[in-house]
Amino acid sequence: MSILIDQPSWPAHGTVWAHLVSDSNLDELHAFAEAAGIPRRSFDLDHYDVPETRYIDLVAAGALPVSFREMIVRLRCSGLRVTARERRGR
């Protein structure tokens, strides 16, 4: 059970964003995000989008830095990954 964060690399809205996920369950992810002060509106089905300004704080709070590829592999293995097709259908 880990909270994972990838390197900020997704530009939008004047900043660069990282993804924060759990490799075990969404309750764990929501609890971590709430404790870190990340608003629920930042949640997108299987991850939180977090601005690069929060990266260091989130790692210090216990998020494990991983590559984007490793994050996707671990999300798939956990069964929590939401595919692009599923996103379009929501």
Steps between C-alpha positions, in 0.01 A plus 500: 500500500660819379414849397690573179583828325654545157725785393310818410495495120145582387466871407162669542353817645835676538676227700624143472310214664582166660269207575441364848364144522463202732611155391253333734173689555328833451418544870873510573549755220214723616623491861854597395371780276272635771782498759722684249234763431442399139145596398267218393430687175856404398397131487454351152362145535828328593740782590536849636657767282745698712702807401878479495512743794362220724735224380769536769241532778317187386821296483589624850152390615567146375417485129746275318653657187470271197516531123177547309545153350541334840193686626288367215627144546422508872156654439418226248618227739284644778189509279457875565609626157230686306565483125457783252195323359342482847578871556320597179194304607454672834 
